[in-house]
Amino acid sequence: MKETPLYFSSHRSRLFGVLHYPEKDDCCKAFVFCHPFAEEKLWSHRVFVNFARDLAKRGYTVLRFDYRGYGDSEGEFAEFTVADHLLDIEAAIKFV
């Protein structure tokens, strides 16, 4: 299993993510993990990391990412709407 921190684009902003992938990348299925809103992101972080690593060990690719305004992604939290979060999810899916 490998893990690669990276940035990808969503509507002129850079989103931070971590790509978890298996040693043999012969699977065409992938997961995109979308963290919960606001403070709940902190409480779910370890669960998401462990689950992503487990899936990668089983042969799947997983992308965990920060929405705009969260974590290491660009933007200010207070400036983004639910519609913006949906656009970020779409960008993450296209990236994977």
Secondary structure by P-SEA (a helix, b strand, c coil): cbbbbbccccccbbbbbbbbbcccccccbbbbbbbccccccccaaaaaaaaaaaaaaabbbbbbbbcccccccccccccccaaaaaaaaaaaaaac
